[in-house]
């Protein structure tokens, strides 16, 4: 994409190569967060400032870490949906990062098996979404199997509407921890479910947990993601990176 061009609704699927994620692991916690903030910002400004020439025509660079490093990425629109593919990170000086980018591109690191969704990367790097300016709660996961949902409802742990918006893992946590001295404890069940979803975040209080569950019933974005080939599960009207699950 050219300078000044924008993605539809400032939204995009954001994929990172496994090499790039490994490079982030080598940074400090604050540096990782800073780089991820800058990457998320590409959704609203994908044109960047330094488009590259052959042999990397079509690619661009993003200055990060105070301008000392550059991330090499490609931004495009596929079937009406934004797509950002981040290849690697390297020093700004000389041509080291570009030589690295050419080698990685030619090695096939942009295959589906070698790309990591931004949201998966957050979990790998132990970074909470809100620390990089994203709402980590505005999504609805794939629902748990119907039989599990019915069992949780029959046990008195959850109502049907709540059970319908929990994932399999979340529902398992609710069924394991949603009990008190007098039997089923629906509040404890919901809190346990959401703590399973965000184990690296601080525990929610009951009101916060109820608000998250309520928001999951709102309309979804639903954009078909070019690489994941799944619908975005974030709330309709979100800005920034799409989320496949």
C-alpha positions in Angstrom: 0.0 0.0 0.0 1.1 3.5 -0.7 1.6 6.3 1.8 -1.7 7.9 2.7 -3.8 4.8 1.8 -5.9 3.2 4.5 -7.5 -0.1 5.3 -11.3 -0.5 5.3 -12.4 0.7 8.8 -8.7 0.9 9.9 -8.8 -2.9 10.5 -6.5 -5.7 9.3 -5.4 -9.2 10.0 -1.9 -8.9 11.5 0.4 -11.9 11.1 4.0 -12.2 12.4 6.5 -14.8 11.2 7.8 -17.2 13.7 11.2 -15.6 13.2 9.9 -12.2 14.1 8.2 -13.6 17.3 11.5 -15.2 18.3 13.2 -11.8 17.8 10.6 -10.2 20.1 11.4 -12.8 22.8 15.0 -11.5 22.9 13.8 -8.0 23.8 13.0 -6.7 27.2 9.3 -6.8 28.3 9.0 -3.0 27.7 10.6 -3.2 24.3 8.2 -6.0 23.3 5.3 -3.9 24.3 6.6 -0.9 22.4 7.1 -2.8 19.2 3.6 -4.4 19.4 2.1 -1.0 20.0 3.8 0.3 16.8 2.7 -2.8 14.8 -1.0 -2.3 15.9 -0.7 1.2 14.7 -0.1 0.0 11.2 -3.8 -0.8 11.0 -4.6 2.9 10.8 -1.4 3.9 8.9 -0.4 1.0 6.7 1.5 3.0 4.1 4.5 3.5 6.3 7.3 5.9 5.5 10.0 3.9 3.7 8.7 1.7 0.8 11.4 -0.6 -0.4 12.8 -1.2 -3.9 13.7 -4.5 -5.7 14.4 -7.1 -4.5 11.9 -6.2 -1.8 9.5 -4.2 -3.9 6.0 -4.2 -2.4 7.4 -4.3 1.2 7.8 -1.5 3.6 9.6 -0.7 6.9 8.4 0.6 10.2 10.9 2.3 12.5 10.7 1.0 16.1 12.6 1.2 19.4 13.4 4.9 19.0 14.4 4.5 15.4 17.2 2.0 16.2 15.4 -0.9 14.6 13.2 -1.5 11.6 10.5 -4.0 11.1 10.0 -5.2 7.5 6.3 -5.8 6.6 3.9 -6.0 3.7 0.4 -4.4 3.7 -2.4 -5.3 1.3 -6.1 -5.5 0.9 -7.5 -9.0 0.0 -11.1 -9.3 -0.9 -11.9 -6.1 0.9 -10.0 -7.0 4.1 -6.7 -5.5 5.3 -3.7 -7.8 5.7 -0.3 -7.0 7.3 2.5 -9.6 7.2 5.5 -8.8 9.4 8.7 -10.5 8.2 11.5 -9.6 10.5 13.2 -7.0 12.7 16.7 -5.7 12.3 19.1 -2.8 12.9 18.5 0.4 11.0 22.1 0.8 10.0 23.6 -0.6 6.8 21.5 -3.1 4.9 21.5 -6.0 7.4 17.7 -6.0 7.9 17.1 -6.0 4.2 19.5 -8.9 3.5 17.7 -10.8 6.3 14.3 -10.0 4.8 15.2 -11.2 1.4 16.7 -14.5 2.8 13.6 -15.1 4.9 11.2 -14.3 2.2 13.0 -16.7 -0.2 13.0 -19.4 2.6 9.2 -19.5 2.6 8.7 -18.2 6.1 5.4 -16.6 5.0 3.7 -19.9 4.7 0.6 -20.6 6.8 2.6 -22.8 9.2 5.2 -20.1 9.8 2.9 -17.2 10.6 1.5 -16.4 14.0 -1.6 -14.2 14.6 -1.0 -11.1 16.7 -3.3 -12.4 19.4 -1.5 -15.7 19.6 1.8 -13.8 19.8 0.5 -11.8 22.8 -0.1 -15.1 24.7 3.3 -16.5 23.6 5.1 -13.3 24.8 3.0 -13.0 28.0 1.7 -9.6 27.1 -1.8 -8.5 28.1 -3.7 -6.9 25.2 -4.5 -3.7 27.1 -0.8 -3.1 27.6 -0.5 -2.6 23.8 -3.7 -0.5 23.5 -6.1 -3.3 22.5 -9.3 -4.6 24.2 -8.6 -8.2 25.1 -12.2 -8.8 26.1 -14.1 -7.7 23.0 -14.2 -11.1 21.3 -16.5 -14.1 21.3 -14.7 -17.5 21.0 -16.0 -20.6 19.3 -18.7 -22.0 21.6 -18.3 -25.2 23.7 -20.0 -28.3 22.5 -23.7 -28.3 23.0 -23.6 -31.3 25.4 -21.2 -29.5 27.7 -23.4 -26.4 27.7 -26.4 -28.4 28.6 -24.6 -30.2 31.4 -23.4 -26.9 32.9 -26.9 -25.4 32.8 -28.5 -28.6 34.2 -26.0 -28.5 37.1 -27.1 -25.0 38.0 -23.7 -23.5 37.3 -24.7 -21.2 34.3 -27.8 -20.0 32.5 -28.2 -20.9 28.8 -27.2 -17.4 27.5 -23.9 -17.4 29.5 -23.0 -21.0 28.6 -23.5 -20.2 24.9 -20.8 -17.5 24.8 -18.1 -19.6 26.6 -15.4 -21.6 24.8 -14.8 -25.3 25.7 -11.8 -24.4 27.9 -13.7 -21.7 29.6 -16.7 -23.9 30.3 -14.4 -26.6 31.7 -12.9 -24.1 34.1 -16.4 -23.0 35.1 -17.5 -26.6 35.8 -14.4 -27.3 37.8 -14.4 -24.2 40.0 -18.0 -23.1 40.1 -18.9 -24.7 43.3 -19.3 -23.4 46.9 -20.1 -24.9 50.3 -23.8 -25.0 49.4 -23.5 -26.3 45.8 -23.4 -24.5 42.4 -22.0 -21.0 42.5 -22.8 -19.2 39.2 -20.7 -16.1 40.0 -17.6 -18.2 40.8 -18.2 -20.2 37.6 -18.2 -17.2 35.4 -15.2 -15.6 37.1 -13.3 -19.0 36.8 -14.2 -19.2 33.1 -12.8 -15.7 32.3 -9.7 -16.2 34.4 -9.1 -19.3 32.2 -9.4 -17.0 29.1 -7.0 -14.4 30.5 -4.8 -16.2 33.0 -2.1 -13.5 32.7 -4.6 -10.7 33.6 -5.6 -9.8 37.1 -8.7 -11.5 38.4 -12.0 -9.9 37.5 -14.6 -9.0 40.1 -18.2 -10.4 39.6 -19.4 -7.1 38.1 -16.6 -7.0 35.6 -17.1 -10.6 34.7 -20.8 -10.0 34.1 -20.0 -7.1 31.8 -17.7 -9.2 29.7 -20.3 -11.9 29.3 -22.9 -9.4 28.4 -20.7 -7.8 25.7 -20.1 -11.1 24.1 -23.7 -11.1 23.0 -23.2 -8.0 20.9 -22.8 -8.1 17.1 -19.5 -9.5 15.8 -17.2 -8.0 13.2 -17.4 -11.1 11.0 -14.8 -10.1 8.4 -13.3 -13.1 6.6 -9.6 -13.0 7.3 -7.5 -13.6 4.2 -4.9 -15.9 5.8 -6.8 -17.5 8.6 -9.9 -18.0 6.4 -12.0 -17.6 9.5 -14.4 -14.8 10.6 -13.2 -12.1 12.9 -14.7 -12.7 16.4 -14.0 -9.2 17.7 -17.0 -6.8 18.3 -18.4 -5.0 15.3 -16.9 -1.6 14.9 -13.5 -2.5 16.5 -10.4 -0.7 15.2 -7.0 -2.3 14.7 -6.1 -6.0 14.4 -8.8 -8.5 13.5 -9.0 -11.7 15.6 -9.7 -15.2 14.3 -10.3 -16.9 17.6 
